[in-house]
Amino acid sequence: MDQLSSSSVSSLKVEHDKKKRQFYIMLNGSHDRAVLLYEYVGKRTIDLQHTEVPDAYRGLGIAKLMAKAAMDFAVEEDLKVHITCWYIQKFVKDNPLPSYTERVLN
């Protein structure tokens, strides 16, 4: 398996499948993928539920890319956000942009 370096992570593209309600990044061609799952829990509210990165790719910032994409989506769509996933809670705490923090429901 080709290992990603932290420098090549920045070139990864976060895809958004609105039908399946997930953000994902294809890794190592199409063999592996990282995913962030969400659900609508109201007309204008999403619950960011789970982030999963294959073991071999952990610690490279891949989950951070997906968390940013999910929060940017909430901003663009003017959605409120409930965060079930501990990683996304950490991401927002580490990146306390007003555009993010004002959307988060406690």
C-alpha positions, 0 to 999 in steps of 0.5 A: 500500500502506498503511504500518504505523507502529510505533505500529500494530504493537502492535495486530497479532495473531500467529496460530498455525497448529499444523498448518502449524507456523507463527506469522504476522501478516497485514499490509495486509489479507490481501495480505502476511504475516509468518511464523515457521516451526518444526518438531518435532524430538522429542516435546518439542522444537521448532526455530525455523527461519525468520522472514520479514517482507516488505521494506516492513514490516521494522524495525517490530518485527513479527519480535519479536512473532512471536519472543515468541509462539513462545517463549511457546508453548514456555513454555506447552507446556513444550517445549525449543527449538532455534533455527536462525533468527538473529533468534530467537537475537538475540531471546532474547539481548536478552530473557534471561527465565529462562523462555526461556533455560532452554528453549534447547538449545545 
